[in-house]
Amino acid sequence: MPNMENFQVNYDNLLKLGYAVIDVRYKEYDVCNDSYKLVIGKVDADRDSFYIEMVKMYTALEFKPNEIYEIWTEILTHKIKMSKVLNRDIAIKVAALDFIETVYKAQ
């Protein structure tokens, strides 16, 4: 498995191109068992608040613009860790909720 501690995505550049990372897939979606794939989707004109709204939809919490990319990266990383432990891909909403309850609130 790639080192998820150094997991980085250039969210700003993707958003400028009209795309956003909406999920990450684990294992059964991949060519080999030791890799993951980002799921990128086209987003509409309201790109500036896309990640804030998406995290709010999943967790009912609002984050500041200056912290949202770090939170979203941590949620994606958490999803990969949970998927690896369970040996199957889990839903991003499950990962987001679990991250908030078990990691974020514990900080």
N, C-alpha and C positions, 0 to 999 in steps of 0.2 A: 504494500500500500504506500502511495506517496506520502511524504511527510506533511501531515495536515497542520503542523505547528507553523509552517511557513506558507500556508495557503493565502494567496493574494489574488485579487481581481481588480482590474482598473474599472471601477463602476462608472466613474465620470466619463471616460471615453466611450464606454458602451452606451450610456444614456445619450451622449451627444450624437451617436450614430442611430439612435432610436431603439436600442435594445436594452434589456435588463436580464440579470441572472435571476430566474424565478425558482430554481430548484437545483439539486444535484442528485444524480442517480448512482446507485451502488450495485455492484456485483452482477445480478442477472441481466442487467441492461448493457453490460460491457462485453468487450471482446475477450478480455482476460479478467480473472478474479481479483487482481491486485490493482485495479484502476477505478477511477470514478469519472463521471461526465457531468459537466455543467449543463443545465437546461436553460437555454437563452430564448427569450421571447420578444417579439416586437411590442413596444409600448406606445401609447398614444401621446398627444401633445403635452399632457400634464406629467411630464417625466420628472420634474424637480421633486415632487412629493411621492413618487412611486413607491420607494422602499418604506417610507414612513407609513403610508397607507396600507401596504401589504403586511407589515409587521403588526400594525394596529388591528387589521382584519383577523390575523391568526391569534394574537395574544390579548387584545383589548387594551394594550398599552401604547402610549405615544412616546416616541423618542425624539430628541433634538436632531436637526439636520447634521450637526457636526459629529454625532455619535452613531448614526444609523448604519453606515457602511461597516463599521467594526462589529456592531450587533448582528447584522445580517451575515457577515463572514463567520462569526462565532456560531450562529444558528446552523449554517451549512456544515461547518466542521462538526458540530454536535450531532447532526443528522448522520454523517458518515460514521462517527464513533458508535452511535446507537445501532446503525445498520450492521456494522461489523460485529458487534456483540451478539445481535439477534440473527446474524447470518442471512439477512434479507433486507430489501429496501423498505424503509418506513416512510410514511407520509411526512411532508415538510411541516404540516400543521402540528402533527404529533411532536416532531423534533422542536419546533418553536415553543410549544407549550412546556415541554419537558425542560428545555434550556432555561426558560424563565423561572420555572419552579425549582429546579435543582442546581442551577449554576448562577444565574444572574441575581436572584434574590439572596443567595448565600454569600455574595461578594460584599 
